[in-house]
Structure formats: structure tokens, C-alpha cells
Amino acid sequence: MVLYNVTVNVEESIEQEWLQWMRTEHILDVLNTGMFKGAKIFRLLHVEQSEGTITYAVQYYADSIEHYETYQKKYAPALKAESEQKFGGHAVSFRTLMEEV
């Protein structure tokens, strides 16, 4: 299994709007690509935050690296562009990829 983790630093002023969008639209759009078999969203605890922000980790689970790579090539650009257009610099993210051992 492969874990694709997207860590997002969200400004408090848009936090509820961002969470609603993630829960009702974006995560479903990612899952509907068929490249991931599940997803979870977590709020990070006990981490140093920039003033006025909250950090979340969104985890997507894929059966193989090939599924992840297909997602990156075929679907990710449009989904990332949608997020950037909707929230711009108010929700800043970085991504990591992990393999279960």
C-alpha cells in the first residue's frame, strides 16, 4: 500500500469553508478518479503553527505506486488548479509519499 499525504496549512479565516469543501467535494473528486481506495483527514495537534493558521493532513490510500503515478499524471494537475483557484495562498500545502513496509 502507498500513502499519499497532503499537509495543508489553512488560515483560520477560511478553515470552515475549506473543511466543508474538502469533505463534500475535493476528497470525493480524488477518490472518484479510482486511483485511491480510501481517504482520511486529520487536524495536527501539538505542532508549532503560524499565527492564525491550522494544519491538516489529508491521507489517500492507493494499492500501488502505479495508481499514484497515474493520478499524478492524469488527474492531479486539474484538481490542484481547482484548489489554488478557490483558496489561493490561504491554504498552502506540501505533499509526501510513503510506502507501507
N, C-alpha and C positions, 0 to 999 in steps of 0.2 A: 504494500500500500504506500501511496505517496500523499503527503500532506502539503498542500499549498496554503500558506499563511499570509494574510494581508493584514498588516498592522496599520491602523488609521488613527491619527491624532486629529480629533474633532473639536472645533471651537464650541464652547458651551452654548453660544447664541443660536446654533443650528442643530444641537445634539438631538433633540426630539424629532425634528424633521428628518434628519439623516437616519436615525434609527428606524423610523416608520418606513422610509424609502427602502432601506436595506431589508427589512423584514417582509415587506409586501411586494417589492419589485425586484431589486437588484439580485439578491441571493437566488430568487426563483429563476431569474433570467440566466444566471450562471448554471444552475442545476439543469435547466431546460436544454442546455447545449448537449446533454448526455455524456459529458466528459467526467463528471463527478457524481459520486453515489450518495453524498450527504454533505451537510454543512452545519457549522455551529458558530455562534457569535458570543464573544466574551468581553467583559469590561476588565481591563487590567487593574489590579489592586497593588498597593504598596510600591508604586513606581513614581519617580520624580516626574511631575507634569509641568509643562509650561503653564504659566498663569492663564486661567480662562479656558483650559482645554481638558478633554477627557480622552483616554486612549482605549481603543478597542482592538481585538484580534478576531478576524473572521477566518475560519478554517474550513477548507474544502478538501474532501477526501476522494482520491482517484485510485482506481485499481492498478494503474501502471503509469510509468513516465511517458509512455506514448500518448495516453489520454491527455495528460497535462500539456505535452508539446502540441498536440492538435488544438487544444483550447487556446494556447498562446498564439498560434499562427492564424487560426480561423475565426476566433470569437473575441479574444481579449482586446484587440485594438478598439473595436466599436464600443464595448462595454466600458473600457477605461475612458474613452472620449465622452461618453454619456455622463459618467460620474464627474469628470472635470468640468463639463459644461454646466452641470447642475449645482456643484458646490465649489468649484474653483479652488482657491488656496485656503478655504475654510475647513477642508478635510484633506489632510496631507498623509499619504500612505507610502509604505515600503513593503516589499514582498520577500518572502523566503520560501524555499522548497526543502522539504525533509522527506527522508525515506525511512520506513519502518525497518528495524533490524531485529 
